[in-house]
Amino acid sequence: MNRLNEASSPYLLQHRDNPVHWWEWGPEALAEARRLNRPILISIGYAACHWCHVMAHESFEDPDVAAVMNELYVNIKVDREERPDVDHVYMSALHLLGEPGGWPLTMFLTPDGEPFWGGTYFPKETRFGRPGFVGVLREVSRLYHTEPERILKNRDAIKQHLARTESSDGGTLGPDDLDRMGLRLSELIDGENGGLQGAPKFPNPPILEYLYRYARRAGDEDAKRRFLLTLERMALGGIHDHLGGGFARYSVDERWLVPHFEKMLYDNAQLLELYALGFAETGRALFRDVAEGIVAWLDREMTTPEGAFASSLDADSEGEEGRFYVWSLAEIREVLGHEDAAFFARVYDISQEGNWEGTNIPNRLVSGEAPPAVAERLAAMREKLLERRASRVRPGLDDKVLADWNGLMISGLVRASPLLGRPDWIGLAARAYRFVSGSMSRHGRLGHSWRGGALIFPGFALDQAAMMRASLALYEATSEPAYLGDAQTWRDGLLSEFLIEETGCLAMTARGADPLVVRPQPTHDDAVPNANGVFAEALVRLAQITETEGDVQRASDVLSRLVGVARSAPLGHTSILNALDLHLRGLSILVTGNEADALFESALKVPYPDRSVRRLRATETLDEHHPAAALASSGKDAAQALVCAGMRCSLPVTDAEALKAQVAEMLMPVQGPTSPP
């Protein structure tokens, strides 16, 4: 019996009509495996995953393959986005087996959920150098029943390694260390195409933010050039949806031309922030247009009726990857007419023979950024083509609401808003925040995934950390005390429910959550920043806003432990290093007094990696340990701003230009290293 009919996950619902007797993850499935003395086959994927669809069509929809699965295994289907903890444990197990990983993840477990072997996509028949799936099923089952000692040996070795946790080496990092690592990172950036060298190319937003921070901290013009080059080449490439806005998950080539067409909320949340920074740095219309395109796509296609943000758009439509996004020259002529079509084709690399598998992915890698008059003409053409594209069969929308990904997008909208002069984005962010903090919260604790009233609860560490950061971003932008109170609630939940005292790191899962084979405690960044790095940044920002003794000490303590972990693999822990940069270099801007709107707006236009902002309301007082306590009270009702670095504050400034000059002076870079040690 297939038990997925009542699932809330769109991915699981895609499999509810399979002849496979699927179970959802849970103790009932494991109990059934123990009762039958059968191994478990767990298949993990997500709704937008192309190769997940391929394996489903080939094997899970085939009654003959399903019969073998049903006879030999208890079969469990998991949405990795709904249960990132389960995915992390079994993907880590696959890595220990020497496999690079990916989805669909296909793992074989004991009836107690202990992994002993696995892989990713298995073709139905032997090909691509991979064994056929039915043969794998029969052989693994045979080994499980006839050679249990081999199974137990694998199981024990994997469990032993899974139980290991990252630990701090006790070392510290200072500005010179960050600069040396920044210089090394700059040298790893592809000087022609941007991004890390080679293919496939992923955006890697936490790494790009680290490059940006290093360039500003050290005054390294070449690093800044490489950061901006990466933004430019992604914006011009096929990974960017030039008609509808937003970015695909990655590019399969080194030029950013051919995307893996699925579009994820988390990528676009982080890229929105980076393009806003790029615009603030350069004033380039290209970067502004890309950021506004992300939000236009978000508002048009990804906003749920409740005002929150959906998770992803599928790579496939009508059974083909990318079909929704690609064009023939003939169809463009049909929509635009011959003259405009010829012009559009020259700019966007459209040809009769095509630039990918006989069809065309619109891109501007050759033509580059257009002058304003040309850009205006092209905009009208893109609108016509977007209208035509809307009549096609759309890729599937995974409309579940994830607290962590929504938190990332809320922060992205709020941080980008002042840099691009879009105050309306604050409203989009606040509406999503209200839904997540209200409908997805119980007694101050967040759930993880919501769809149709069903809530996965309790949530994970990144849910709380991302929403803590989002609440602080909204507090900085609006001065509403409720957001600051929420940030303190999320903080307290992380400290009480997730922090492991022995390591100083956050576990993924809360105390008392359904137990897994191990309680995962990852610290490295993946496609999203790790919860530890997001929490560290939020703690630093909270400390800069309040300057209470407890907040300052807590941020310092947590960050010092995490820095010891990050030292061993800096490139995998850039979210932690970004938090350290904010701690070492970030300015705290305090705005007080009546009629201070201009000062407040000027403070918010300082890029978010460089500052925290607080507007003191008339009814509020500063903590006695705040370095600006005396200066703030001396101004009384007059509008003024004070800029603090650590325990040192500037004299009050009273106009926006003076504030801008004061910030620039206090952020002035020092000369960084010129070569690695």
Buried (B, 14 or more C-beta within 10 A) or exposed (E): EBBBEEBBBBBBBBBBEBBBBBBBBEEEBBEBBEEEEBBBBBBBBBBBBBBBBBBBEBBBBBEEBBEBBBEBBBBBBBBBBBBBBBBBBBBBBBEBBEBEEBBBBBBBBBBEBBBBBBBBBBBBEBEEEBBBBBEBBBEBBEBBEEEEEEBEEBBEEBBEEBEEBBBBEEEEBEBEBBBBBBBBBBBBBBEEBBBBBEBBBBBBBBBBBBBBBBBBBBBBEEBBBBBBBBBBBBBBBBBBBBBBBBBBBBBBBBBBBBBBBBBBBBBBBBBBBBBBBBBBBBEBBBBBBBBBBBBBBBBEBBBBEBBBBBBBBBBBBEEEBBBBBBBBBEBBBEBBEEEBBBBBBEBBBBEEEBBBEEBBBBBBBEEEBBEEEEBEBBEEBBEBBBEBBEEEEBBBBBBBBBBBBBBBBBBBBBBBBBBBEBEEBBEBBBBBBEBBBEBBBEEEBBBBBBBEEBBBBBBBBBBBBBBBBBBBBBBBBBBBEEBBEBBBBBBEBBBEBBBEEEBBBBBBBBEEBEEBBBBBBBBBBBBBBBBBBBBBBBBBBBBBBBBBEEBBEBBBEBBBBBBBBBBBEBBBBBBBBBBBBBBBBBBBBBBBBEEBEBBBBBBBBBBBBBBBBBBBEEEEEBEEBBBBBEBBEEBEEEBBBBBBBBEEBBEBBBBBEBBBEBBEEBBEBEEBBEEEE
